[in-house]
Amino acid sequence: MRTLRWKRGPVETRGSWAKRWAAGVSLALLVPLGTVVTGTSAPASAGFHPGAFDFWVDSGMGPIKTRVLRAADGNTQRVVYALDGMRAPESLNGWEEATDVPNALAAANINVVMPVGGMSSFYADWNSPSEFFGAGVGDTGSAAGPGKSYRYQWESFLTVDLRNALADRLGFRRDRNGVFGLSMGGSAALTLAAYHPDQFSYAGAFSGYLNISAPGMREAIRLAMLDAGGYNVDSMAPPWGPQWLRMDPFVFAPNLIGNNTRLWIGAASGLPTGQDGPSMDTVNGMGLEAMALANTRAFEVRMATLGARNVTYSYPGYGIHAWNTWGAEAFRMIPDLSANIG
C-alpha cells in the first residue's frame, strides 16, 4: 500500500483547533447548510466550454445530460467523473461553470465526465420521490423539479447507465476510473468508490460531509436540502437505518481500505482568503467549511485507527465553502489523480 501523507497548514494547538471547530459548527447550524457560495476567483475562461459536448443517456430517471471533455491526446483509458454540489443546476455542471479545472484535466490527458443535475441528491438511489405529507414539494410549493415526481436513481445511473454508455459509444475504459466532488459530491465520490471498486480506483472529496451520522448532522442536512430545492431528507433514506448508514463515509471507511482505493481528502480552515469579500455569502461559507473540516478530521481519525495507508489529506490554512477553495484543491490533486487512474 502507498504511504500515508499529510499536507497541513500552520501548526496549531489542539485547544485552538477545537475552539474554532466548535464555533464553526455552531455557526454552520445557524445558516442554511445548502448555501453554497460562489467564489470570486473563477478564471475568465470558466463557463460553457466549446470543446465539451452534451452526452445524453437514458435512465430510470428519464434522459440525463452529461458534459464530456475529451483528453488532449485522445486516449480512452484515463477517465474521471466530476460531481457537483447541493445546488447542482440542470444546465451545466458547476466544475465547468465556475472553474477551469476541466481544462486542466483534459490538458493532463484525462477524459472529464461531468454529470448535470441531481440537486440535493447526494448522487444516491433514493428510497422514494421527494415528498412532504404525501406530495412532492418544489421551490414554489409544487411537485415540479427533478426528483419530485420520480425517484432519484443517481448511483445506478453513474455506475450502470452512464458507465456502459461511455464504454459502448465512446470506448471509455470501464474500470480504474477516478471520481471527485465537492461538499455533497465529495461524500458521494467516496460512496461510489466504496461500493463500486470495479469502476473507481481513485476518489477525491473536497469539503465533504464525511461523518453524516454524527450528532446534529442529519438535521443540518435536512435544512440544507430544504434550502437547496425544497427536498425531504427522509425521502432519500429513512433515519438511522441501513440505507442512511450505507451513505456515511465514517461507517464504510473499511471498504475504502479493503479496496485500496487511492484517496485525496481536503477541507480548508474556514478562514476567508483575500478573494472572499465581506458578505453574508462569506459568513455562510466560513461556517459551512468549519463543519466540513470537523467531519473531515473525524474521518481522518477513523481511517487512522483502521491503519489506512492509502490517503493524502490536504488542509490549507485559508479557504471557505466556495468555488475558489475547491478549484485550488482540485489543481493540487491532479498530479496524484493522473498517477493512479487508467
matplotlib code that plots the C-alpha trace (Angstrom):
import matplotlib.pyplot as plt

x = [0.0, 1.1, 2.4, 0.0, 0.8, -0.4, -0.4, -1.0, -1.3, 0.3, 0.6, -2.0, -2.7, -5.4, -7.3, -7.2, -8.5, -11.2, -12.5, -12.6, -14.3, -17.0, -17.6, -17.7, -20.2, -22.4, -22.3, -23.0, -26.1, -27.4, -27.1, -28.5, -26.2, -27.2, -26.0, -23.0, -21.3, -19.6, -16.0, -14.8, -11.7, -13.2, -10.9, -12.2, -12.2, -14.6, -18.1, -19.5, -16.6, -16.9, -14.7, -17.1, -20.2, -23.6, -23.9, -27.4, -28.2, -31.5, -32.0, -34.6, -35.0, -35.5, -32.9, -29.9, -27.4, -23.7, -21.0, -17.9, -14.5, -12.0, -8.4, -6.0, -4.2, -7.4, -6.9, -9.9, -8.2, -8.0, -11.4, -12.6, -16.1, -16.6, -19.5, -21.3, -22.6, -26.0, -27.3, -26.4, -28.3, -29.9, -27.8, -24.1, -22.0, -20.5, -16.9, -17.4, -19.4, -17.3, -13.7, -11.1, -10.5, -11.9, -9.5, -6.6, -7.7, -8.1, -4.6, -3.3, -4.7, -7.7, -11.2, -13.7, -17.2, -19.5, -23.0, -25.5, -28.3, -29.1, -29.8, -29.7, -29.4, -26.1, -25.9, -27.8, -30.6, -33.4, -36.0, -38.9, -39.6, -39.0, -42.3, -43.9, -47.1, -47.6, -46.9, -43.7, -42.8, -40.6, -39.3, -42.8, -44.7, -45.4, -44.2, -42.1, -38.4, -36.0, -36.6, -40.1, -42.4, -39.9, -37.3, -33.7, -31.6, -28.2, -26.0, -27.5, -27.1, -23.5, -22.4, -24.6, -26.3, -23.6, -20.7, -22.0, -22.9, -19.5, -17.9, -20.2, -20.4, -17.0, -14.8, -14.1, -12.5, -15.0, -12.5, -9.7, -11.8, -11.5, -14.3, -14.2, -16.6, -17.2, -19.5, -22.4, -20.4, -17.3, -19.3, -20.9, -17.5, -16.3, -19.6, -19.2, -15.6, -16.5, -19.3, -18.0, -14.3, -14.6, -15.2, -13.4, -9.8, -9.5, -11.8, -11.4, -13.6, -13.3, -15.2, -17.2, -19.6, -17.8, -19.4, -23.1, -24.3, -22.6, -24.9, -26.8, -25.7, -28.9, -30.9, -28.2, -28.6, -32.3, -32.1, -29.6, -31.9, -34.9, -32.8, -31.4, -34.6, -37.1, -36.1, -37.0, -34.1, -36.5, -37.3, -33.6, -33.1, -35.1, -33.5, -30.6, -31.5, -29.1, -29.7, -28.5, -25.5, -24.5, -24.1, -21.8, -18.0, -17.2, -19.2, -18.0, -14.3, -13.2, -14.4, -12.1, -9.2, -10.1, -10.4, -7.1, -8.8, -6.4, -8.0, -7.5, -9.3, -9.3, -11.0, -10.0, -9.9, -12.9, -10.8, -11.5, -8.9, -8.2, -10.7, -13.6, -15.0, -17.1, -20.6, -23.2, -22.0, -18.6, -20.0, -22.1, -19.1, -17.0, -19.5, -20.1, -16.4, -15.9, -18.5, -16.8, -13.5, -14.9, -16.3, -13.1, -11.0, -13.3, -12.9, -9.1, -9.1, -11.4, -9.1, -6.0, -7.5, -8.1, -4.5, -5.2, -2.2, -4.0, -4.9, -3.5, -5.0, -4.9, -5.7, -5.0, -4.7, -7.3, -10.4, -14.2, -17.0, -16.6, -15.6, -12.2, -11.4, -12.5, -10.8, -7.5, -7.8, -8.6, -5.4, -3.4, -5.0, -4.5, -0.9, -1.9, -5.1, -3.2, -0.8, -3.5, -6.1, -6.2]
y = [0.0, 3.6, 5.7, 7.9, 11.6, 14.7, 18.2, 20.6, 24.3, 26.2, 24.2, 25.0, 23.6, 21.1, 23.7, 26.4, 24.0, 22.6, 26.1, 27.1, 23.8, 24.2, 27.8, 26.9, 24.1, 26.3, 29.0, 26.5, 25.3, 28.8, 29.4, 27.4, 24.5, 24.3, 27.9, 27.1, 30.4, 31.1, 32.2, 35.3, 33.6, 31.6, 32.1, 34.2, 31.0, 29.2, 28.6, 26.8, 25.1, 24.8, 21.7, 19.8, 18.1, 17.0, 13.3, 12.1, 8.8, 7.1, 6.1, 5.2, 8.9, 9.6, 11.1, 12.6, 15.0, 14.7, 17.0, 15.3, 16.9, 14.6, 14.2, 16.3, 13.2, 11.4, 8.4, 6.5, 4.8, 7.7, 8.9, 10.9, 11.8, 15.3, 15.6, 18.8, 20.3, 20.7, 23.3, 21.3, 23.0, 21.4, 23.4, 22.9, 21.0, 23.5, 22.4, 23.6, 26.7, 28.0, 26.7, 26.0, 22.5, 20.6, 22.3, 21.4, 17.7, 17.5, 19.0, 16.3, 13.7, 12.8, 12.5, 14.5, 13.3, 15.9, 14.7, 17.6, 17.9, 16.0, 18.9, 17.8, 14.1, 13.1, 11.1, 8.3, 5.9, 7.4, 5.5, 7.4, 10.7, 13.7, 14.2, 16.1, 14.7, 12.6, 15.2, 16.4, 20.0, 22.2, 25.7, 27.1, 24.5, 22.3, 18.9, 20.4, 19.8, 16.8, 14.0, 15.3, 13.3, 10.4, 8.7, 9.8, 6.9, 8.6, 5.8, 3.4, 6.0, 6.7, 3.1, 1.3, 3.5, 6.2, 3.8, 1.5, 4.2, 5.8, 2.5, 1.5, 4.8, 6.4, 3.4, 4.7, 2.3, 0.8, 0.3, 2.2, 5.4, 8.4, 10.3, 13.5, 16.1, 19.0, 19.1, 16.8, 15.5, 14.8, 12.5, 10.8, 10.2, 8.2, 6.3, 5.3, 4.2, 2.2, 0.2, 0.1, -0.7, -2.4, 1.0, 3.5, 3.1, 6.8, 9.2, 12.8, 14.6, 18.4, 19.9, 16.8, 15.7, 12.5, 11.8, 12.2, 10.1, 12.5, 14.3, 17.1, 16.2, 14.7, 17.8, 20.0, 18.1, 18.4, 22.2, 22.1, 20.1, 22.3, 25.4, 23.8, 23.0, 22.0, 18.3, 15.9, 14.0, 11.3, 10.5, 9.9, 7.5, 6.7, 8.0, 5.9, 2.8, 0.7, 2.9, 6.0, 4.3, 3.0, 6.6, 7.5, 7.6, 7.2, 4.0, 2.5, 3.5, -0.2, -0.6, 2.1, 0.5, -3.0, -1.8, 0.0, 3.0, 5.9, 8.8, 12.6, 14.2, 18.0, 20.6, 24.2, 26.1, 28.2, 31.4, 33.7, 34.4, 37.7, 36.7, 36.2, 39.7, 40.8, 39.5, 37.1, 34.6, 34.7, 34.3, 31.3, 29.8, 30.1, 28.2, 25.5, 24.9, 24.7, 21.9, 20.1, 20.4, 18.8, 16.0, 15.5, 15.5, 12.8, 10.7, 11.1, 9.8, 6.9, 5.9, 6.2, 3.8, 1.3, 1.6, 3.3, 4.0, 5.0, 8.6, 12.1, 14.8, 18.4, 21.1, 24.6, 27.3, 29.5, 28.8, 28.8, 26.7, 28.3, 27.5, 29.2, 26.8, 23.7, 24.8, 25.3, 21.9, 20.2, 21.6, 20.2, 16.8, 16.5, 15.0, 12.3, 11.6, 11.3, 8.8, 6.5, 6.0, 4.3]
z = [0.0, -0.5, 2.2, 4.1, 3.5, 5.2, 3.8, 6.7, 7.2, 10.0, 13.2, 15.9, 19.3, 20.0, 22.1, 19.4, 16.7, 19.0, 19.8, 16.2, 15.3, 17.9, 16.9, 13.3, 13.8, 15.8, 13.1, 10.4, 12.1, 12.2, 8.5, 5.5, 5.0, 1.4, 0.7, -1.5, -2.1, -5.4, -5.1, -7.0, -8.3, -11.2, -14.2, -17.1, -19.3, -16.9, -18.1, -21.1, -22.8, -26.6, -26.6, -24.3, -25.7, -24.4, -23.8, -23.2, -21.6, -20.8, -17.2, -14.7, -14.1, -17.8, -20.2, -18.2, -19.7, -19.0, -20.4, -21.7, -22.3, -24.2, -23.1, -25.1, -26.5, -27.5, -25.2, -23.9, -20.9, -18.4, -17.2, -14.2, -13.1, -11.6, -9.2, -8.3, -5.0, -3.4, -5.8, -9.0, -11.8, -14.9, -17.3, -16.6, -14.1, -11.6, -12.4, -15.9, -15.0, -12.1, -12.6, -15.2, -13.7, -16.6, -19.0, -16.7, -16.5, -20.3, -20.7, -18.4, -20.8, -18.7, -20.1, -18.0, -17.3, -15.8, -14.9, -15.0, -12.4, -9.2, -6.9, -3.3, -4.4, -2.8, -6.1, -4.3, -5.1, -3.1, -1.1, -2.8, -4.7, -2.5, -0.7, 2.2, 3.6, 0.5, -2.1, -3.8, -2.9, -5.1, -4.6, -5.2, -3.2, -6.2, -7.3, -10.0, -10.2, -10.5, -8.0, -7.1, -9.4, -9.7, -7.5, -7.8, -9.0, -9.4, -8.1, -10.6, -13.4, -12.7, -12.2, -14.8, -17.4, -17.8, -17.4, -20.0, -22.5, -22.2, -22.9, -25.7, -27.5, -26.8, -25.9, -22.4, -20.0, -17.6, -14.7, -12.9, -13.3, -10.9, -9.2, -7.2, -5.9, -3.6, -0.5, -1.3, -4.3, -2.1, 0.2, -2.9, -4.5, -1.5, -1.5, -5.2, -4.7, -1.6, -3.2, -6.9, -6.7, -10.1, -11.6, -9.4, -8.2, -7.1, -5.2, -4.1, -1.6, -1.1, 1.9, 2.1, 4.9, 5.8, 9.2, 8.5, 11.4, 13.9, 16.3, 14.5, 11.0, 9.7, 10.8, 9.3, 6.0, 6.3, 6.4, 3.5, 1.3, 2.1, 1.2, -2.0, -3.9, -1.2, -0.8, 2.1, 3.5, 4.8, 1.1, 0.5, 3.3, 6.5, 9.7, 11.0, 9.1, 6.9, 3.9, 5.8, 7.3, 3.9, 2.8, 5.7, 4.9, 8.6, 8.6, 5.3, 5.8, 6.0, 2.4, 1.1, 2.9, 1.8, -1.8, -1.6, -3.2, -3.7, -1.8, -1.8, 1.1, 1.6, 3.7, 4.4, 7.7, 7.1, 7.3, 4.3, 1.7, 0.1, -2.7, -0.3, 0.2, 3.2, 2.6, 4.1, 1.5, 3.1, 6.6, 5.5, 3.7, 6.8, 8.9, 6.3, 5.8, 9.6, 9.6, 6.7, 8.4, 11.6, 9.5, 7.6, 10.8, 12.3, 9.1, 9.3, 12.9, 11.9, 9.0, 11.1, 13.7, 10.9, 9.7, 6.4, 4.2, 1.0, 1.7, 1.2, 3.4, 2.4, 5.0, 3.5, 6.1, 4.4, 2.4, 2.9, 1.3, -2.1, -5.7, -5.3, -2.5, -4.4, -7.7, -5.9, -4.2, -7.5, -9.0, -6.1, -6.6, -10.4, -10.4, -7.9, -9.8, -13.0, -11.5, -10.2, -12.9, -16.3]

ax = plt.figure().add_subplot(projection="3d")
ax.plot(x, y, z, "-o")
ax.set_aspect("equal")
plt.show()
